[in-house]
């Protein structure tokens, strides 16, 4: 049984290395100007559920790098990357729903994705999540929850989060 666990551990490490090499090869190809090769590498790695490669695919469609701009396709790739755990991709989706960029405004969906990004320790997402609770955007207003997430954004390095924690504390919010 211990041997099987060791083998599974080694296979897991090898699969991580394969992903890392693929993405690094894609980045290298992109940096050297071969955007088509980079696109192919990222596409393959994304099909193998590499979160970073999916984010790069999203950016290609969002910015029109080697392909025609397709915001809908970009959001599909950002969603896959987010579902695979890349918080920055969740933040992009949240901002899109919040602003109505390439997608219809939807504050509850924005809040959902801000929450996912915050759970992945994306400080800016925690700040937005707190703000939504503070003003009641997409959710019932709850300053206690807002304070909790401002505190998390503060701990992750956003000075405004620290300011709002202090402000809410002075207002008597628990």
Secondary structure as GFF3:
##gff-version 3
##sequence-region A 1 174
A	DSSP	alpha_helix	2	31	.	.	.	ID=ss1
A	DSSP	alpha_helix	35	47	.	.	.	ID=ss2
A	DSSP	alpha_helix	51	63	.	.	.	ID=ss3
A	DSSP	alpha_helix	71	83	.	.	.	ID=ss4
A	DSSP	alpha_helix	87	99	.	.	.	ID=ss5
A	DSSP	alpha_helix	107	119	.	.	.	ID=ss6
A	DSSP	alpha_helix	123	135	.	.	.	ID=ss7
A	DSSP	alpha_helix	143	155	.	.	.	ID=ss8
A	DSSP	alpha_helix	159	170	.	.	.	ID=ss9
###
